[in-house]
Amino acid sequence: MSLKITDECINCDVCEPVCPNKAIFQGIEIYEIDPALCTECVGHFDQPQCQQVCPVDCIPLDPDHAESDAQLRVKYQRLVNADGPLKT
């Protein structure tokens, strides 16, 4: 699954720079996650980095974008192959 940022977000700016896929961006009111880019850090880290650094625990799985581990790995490979190696 992709992750999502809930309205409990306090715009602390710690999640965006740790995202290896650049899936996190500043939305109109809070940070948001692009589900097309989010791999839950599969291919980069064992745990989603945004969840690890979030001080208010506002980044759950997004049930509207369910993906298996295999699907996340395919997405990771597609992203890496399309853009070259992603910076971690």
C-alpha positions as CSV (number, residue, x, y, z in Angstrom):
1,M,0.0,0.0,0.0
2,S,0.9,3.5,-0.4
3,L,1.1,5.6,2.7
4,K,-0.9,8.8,3.3
5,I,-0.6,11.8,5.5
6,T,-3.6,12.6,7.7
7,D,-4.9,16.0,8.8
8,E,-3.1,15.6,12.1
9,C,0.0,16.7,10.1
10,I,1.7,19.7,11.8
11,N,3.8,20.6,8.8
12,C,7.0,20.0,10.7
13,D,9.0,19.4,7.4
14,V,10.8,16.2,8.6
15,C,9.1,13.7,6.3
16,E,9.7,15.3,2.9
17,P,13.5,15.1,2.9
18,V,13.7,11.5,4.0
19,C,11.5,10.1,1.2
20,P,13.9,8.3,-1.2
21,N,11.2,8.4,-4.0
22,K,10.4,12.1,-3.6
23,A,6.7,11.0,-3.1
24,I,6.1,13.6,-0.4
25,F,5.2,17.2,-1.3
26,Q,3.7,20.2,0.3
27,G,0.0,20.3,-0.4
28,I,-2.4,23.2,0.1
29,E,-2.7,22.7,3.8
30,I,-0.5,19.7,4.8
31,Y,2.1,17.5,3.3
32,E,0.8,14.9,0.9
33,I,2.1,11.6,-0.6
34,D,1.9,10.8,-4.3
35,P,0.7,7.1,-4.3
36,A,2.3,6.6,-7.8
37,L,5.7,7.3,-6.2
38,C,5.3,5.8,-2.7
39,T,6.8,2.3,-2.3
40,E,6.7,2.4,1.5
41,C,10.5,2.6,1.1
42,V,10.6,-0.9,-0.4
43,G,13.9,-1.2,-2.2
44,H,15.5,1.4,-0.1
45,F,14.9,0.7,3.6
46,D,13.2,-1.9,5.9
47,Q,10.8,0.6,7.3
48,P,9.1,3.7,5.8
49,Q,11.3,6.5,6.7
50,C,8.5,9.1,6.9
51,Q,6.8,7.0,9.5
52,Q,10.1,6.7,11.5
53,V,10.6,10.5,11.7
54,C,7.0,11.7,12.0
55,P,6.6,13.2,15.5
56,V,2.8,13.0,15.5
57,D,2.3,9.5,13.9
58,C,0.1,10.8,11.1
59,I,1.3,8.6,8.3
60,P,-0.7,5.4,8.1
61,L,-1.2,2.9,5.2
62,D,-3.6,4.2,2.6
63,P,-6.4,1.6,2.1
64,D,-7.4,3.3,-1.1
65,H,-4.0,2.3,-2.6
66,A,-3.5,-1.3,-1.6
67,E,-0.4,-3.0,-3.0
68,S,1.4,-6.2,-2.1
69,D,5.1,-6.3,-1.4
70,A,5.6,-7.7,-4.8
71,Q,3.7,-4.8,-6.4
72,L,5.8,-2.3,-4.4
73,R,9.0,-4.0,-5.6
74,V,7.8,-3.8,-9.2
75,K,7.0,-0.1,-8.7
76,Y,10.4,0.5,-7.1
77,Q,12.1,-1.1,-10.1
78,R,10.0,1.0,-12.6
79,L,10.9,4.2,-10.7
80,V,14.6,3.3,-10.7
81,N,14.7,2.3,-14.3
82,A,12.7,5.4,-15.4
83,D,14.8,8.0,-13.6
84,G,18.1,6.3,-13.0
85,P,19.2,5.5,-9.5
86,L,17.2,7.3,-6.9
87,K,19.1,9.1,-4.2
88,T,18.6,7.7,-0.7
